[in-house]
Amino acid sequence: MEQFIKNVGLDTHKATIAVSVADSEGELRYMGEIPNTSEAIAKLVKQLGKDGAKLVFCYEAGPCGSVIFRQLRGLGLECLVVAPSLIPKKAGDRVKTDRRDSMMLARLLRAGELTPVWVPDDAQEGLRDLTRAREDMKALQLKAKQRLSAFLLRHGKSYDGKSNWTQAHFRWLEQMKFASRTQQIVFQEYVDTVKALTKRVDGLDQQLEAEATASALWPMIEALMALRGVNLLTAATVMAEIGDLHRFATAPQFMAYLGLVPSEHSSGASKSRGSITKTGNGHVRKVLIESAWTYRYPARKTAHLQRRAEKTSDEVQEIAWNAQKRLCARYRAMGERGKLKVQACTAVARELAGFIWAIGQVTPRVMPTT
């Protein structure tokens, strides 16, 4: 006899959770709100499971993270964290409440129309938080540098050396003098901010290297570093955000997940393609596009790249060299056809994702699927 199933939709917020239940036999009911605490969730599980029904939970991915997911999984229950952008919605529905949202989730869960997202384990989430913190700190550093440069430009001071933010540039900054005491103080505060943020970025880089090498993901990170343009930061970001590459059946599926495939609108005989969809994980898409710029130069095995590749298997080295030959030729061919550099770079990033997927298939799986 088939077990009775209760599909539970949770609309989560910082302080409260709206709960609805869709029974497998057809009844859909709103249970009310509970506090967003582990004790309240445990009490809810006990209450709903009194009749021996199988409980299946779901809630939208959001700022509350994966705490509820891990608690429910720890209790031996099935839980789905669903992608908000892929939840089916009626075009004419203009009313949105917590009650309606939880009931909709329960109903769609019962119908099997929800798309779950992949949830990392604690170790991988820590590595992901580290790469994202480094990205945030780098953005703050860039902003601080821009503000300092703008301040100097407003006062007619410009550096005539080869490049900014080198040791020579900082020596030049130390000699800077302003007529006003206030301006001198403002200038020094800008300089100190840049130095402090640079120190923090360097510290996060060191921490990232230590955590990546000690991680279970390291064999895969090391394999990806055989690719041109993929350094430790890029490889660690890809693996921290994606995890198990074996969960993608094909390379095009992986490309679509990263939002690197062209958007399309087709109706009847007409077919038009636009810019990339930009769905999925933006962190990985960003680092892959940055890596793709290195393929504008001819294919070549540099000493640094060769030393990294030698630490990997022969299969990975072959994929990496084939990727370099194809992607360099691809960038050159698109340039000759008059494509914009950014378009060529995006196309190269899309195919680079395919080669990353290929390396994932020949490298042993190191992360358990959640």
N, C-alpha and C positions, 0 to 999 in steps of 0.2 A: 504493500500500500504506500502511495506517494505521501511524503511528509508535508504537513500543512506549513505554508511559508507566510511570514509577515514581512513585507517590504516597508522599511522605515525610512522616511525622508526627513533629514535634519537641515533646517535653515539656521546656520550658525552665525553668531555675533559675539562680540567681546564679552558681554555679560549674560546673554540668554541664548537658548536654543529652542526654536519652534519645532514641534514633533508631529508628524502625521504618519499614519499606518495604512497601507493598502494590502488587504488580505488577498491571498491567492484565489479565494473563492469569489472575490468581487467587491467586498465592502471597503470603502475608503472613508477614513475618519480622522479628524483633527484631535490630537491628544492634549494640546495646550503648550505652554512654555515651561522650560525647566532652567535652572541656573547652569551656566557653562562651567561646571566643575566636575572633576573626576568622580566625586561622591554621587552627584546627581545622575551622571551617566550610568554608573554602576547600578543605582537604584532603578533607573529606567529599564535597563537590561533585565534585571530580576523580575520587574513587574510584567514586561512583555513576554517573558519566557515561562510564565507560570503554567501555561497549558501545554508545554512541550513543543511549541511551534519552532520552526527554524527561522532565525532572525537574519535578515540581510539589510545592512544600513548603507546610506549614501548621503553625501553632502558635497557642496560646491567647493572647489579649490579656491582659497582666498587668504586673507591676512592671518587667519587663525592657525594656519600651518597644518601639520600632520599629527598633532597631539591626540585628537580624538581617534584618528585612524589607528594609531599605535595602541591606544588603550583597548579598543574593540578587538583588534587582532590579538592582543595579549590575552583577551578573554576567550579566544578561540572562535570568534565570530567573523563573518564575512562583511567587509566594508569596502565601498567604492568611493574614491574621491574623483568627482566628475569635472570635466572641463566646462566652465561657464559659457564659453563662446560656442560650444557645440550642443547646448541644450535646445531642443526644438521649442519654438515659441510661436503663438498665434499672432499674426500681423495686426489684428484689430484689438488685441488685449491691451488696454490702457490702465488697468488697475494692478498695482503691485503691493502686496502686503506679505508679512512674514508667514501668515497662515496659508495664503495662496501658494507661496513659493514652496513651503514644505509639502503641501498636498500635491503640487505638480511634480516634485521630485519623487515622491512615493509612487505616484501613478506611472510616471515614465520608467522608474526602476522596474516595476512589475511588467511593463510592456517590453522591456529590454531595449529601450531607445536611448540610453545614456552611454556616453563615451568616457571611460575612466582614464585618468592620468596615471603615470607611473610614479610611485612614491619611493624615495630612497630610504635606505636604512640610516641609522644614527651616524655611523662612520662616514658614509658618503655625504650626508647632509652637512656634516661638519666641514668637509673639504669644499663643498659647494658654497657654504657661508664664507669660507676663507677667500675663495676666488672672487666672490661678489664684493666682499669688503675691500679687497685689493682694487677692484674695478672702481668702486665708489671713491676710494682714497686717491686714485689716479685722476679721477674727474675733478676732485677738489684741488689737487696739485695744479692741474692744467688751468683751472679758473684763477687760482692765485697768481700764476705766472702771467696770465693775460692781464690781470689787474695791475700788476707791477709794470708790465710793458706799457700799458695805456697811461699810467701815471708818468712814466719817464717821457713818453711821447708828448704828453700835454705840456711838458716843461722843456721841450726842445732838446732832449738828450737821447742819443741813439748810439748803439754799439756798432762799430765798424769792423769787428772781427769776423771770423769765418762762420761761427755758429754760437747761438745763445745757450746759456745754462751749462757751459763747460767751466772748468777751473779758471781759465783765463777770463771768462765773462764775470764770474763771481769776484775775481781780483779787481776787475774794472768797477764793479758795483761798490766795492769797499772804499774806493777813492771818490765816490760821488759826494758832492757838497751842494747844499741849497742855501739861498740867501735867508729864507725864513726858518726860524726854529721849528715852527709847526710843520712845515713841509719836510724838514729833516726827520722829524719824529714819525710822520706818516710813511715816508720812504723806508725807514728802518723797520717799521712794523710789517710792511709788505714783504721786505726781504726776509725777515725772521719767519714769517708765515710760510713762504716758499721753502725755506730750509727745513722747517719743522715737518711739513707735509712730505718733503723728499725723504726725510729720515724715516717717516712712518711707512712710506711705500717700500723703501729698501728693507725695513724690518718685516713687512708682510711677504716680500719676495723670499726672504730667507726662511720664514716660517712655512711658506708654501712648498718650497723645495724639500724641507725636512718632512712635512706631512705627506707629500706625494710619494716620496721614496719609501716611506714606511707603510703606505696604504696597500690594501689588497688590489687596488687598481693599477699599481705600478707597472706590471708587465705590459698592460695595454697602453699606458701612458708612454712608456719607453718605445713601444712599437710605433706609435703615431709620430714620435719625434724623428723617425726615419724620413718622413715626408718633408719636402722643402717648404719653408715658411711656417712650420709647426714646431714651436719651441716648447719649453716646459710649461709656460703659462697657458698657451693655447691648448696643448694636449690635456693638461689637468682640467681646464675649463670644460672641454668637450666631455671628458669622462665623468666629471663631477655632476654635470647637468644631465647627461644622457644615461650613464650607467652601463647597462648591458646592451651592446649593439646587436646581440643575437635576437632581440625581441622585434627587430624589423625584418620582415620577410624578404624584402628587395631593397636595392639601392634607391629607386625612385620613391619608395615609401619613406625612406629616411630623409630624402631631399624635401619631400612634401611636408614632413613633420617640422623641418626647420624653416619652412616658409620661403624656400629658395626657388620654387617652381613658378612659372608665369601664371597670372590670373587669366581666366578665359570666360568669354560670354558667347554662347552659340545658340542660335535660334533658326531652325530650318536650314536653309542653304548658307546662311551667313555665319561666319566664325571670326571672332576677333580676340586677340590676346593682348594683355596689358602688362603692367609691372608685376613684380613678384608678389606673392600673397602676403608675405610677412606674418604668417601665422606661426604658432609654435614657439620654440625657445629662441628669444632674441639675443641672449647672451652668446650662444654658440654661433648664431648667424653672424653676429658682429665680429667675433674673432676669426671666423673662416673668411670673411670678406677682407679683413686686414691681411690674412695670410696669403690670399689670392694675388695681392699686388706683387709678390716676389716672383711670380711667373711671367712678368713682363720682360724678363731677361732670358737669354738663351739657356737651354738645358745644360747643366754642368754639375758634376759631383765635386763640390769643394771639399777641402781637407776636413773642415769642421763637420760638414754634413756626413761625410764618409765615416768619420769616427763614431758618430751617433748611430749610423745605419749598421755598422759592424756588430753592434750589441744585440741586434735582432736576428731573426731567422732568415734563411735564404728566400723564403716565400715573401716575407715582408719587404726585403730589399728589392726584390723584383717588382712588386707592386709599386713601391715608392719611385723606382726609376722609370717605370712605364707611366706613372702619373706625371712625373716631371716632363717627359718627352711629349706627352699628349697635351698637357695644360699649357706649356710654353708655346707649342704650335697653335693651339686653340686661341690663345690671346693674340698672337701675331696675325692669324687669319682674320679674326674679327676686326682688328685694326685696319687691315688692308681693305676690308669691305666697307670701311667708313663708320663703324660703330663707335659710339662714345667710349672713352676709357672706363667709365663707371659701369657701363653695360657689359663690356668685355670682362671686367673684374668680377661682376656678379655671376656671369655665366661660368667663369672659371671656378668660383667658390661653390657653385652648385655641383660641378663635376668633382671638385675636391672632396665634397661630402660623400660622393659615391666611392671614391678610393678609400676614404676613412672607413666606410661600411665594409669594403672588401677586406681591409686589414683586420677588422673585427671578426670576420668569418673564419680567418685562418689562425687567429689567436685564441687560445683556450679561454673558455668562460671563467671569469674569476669572481663575479658578483652573483649572489643568489637573487633570483627573481622574487619580487615582493607580491 
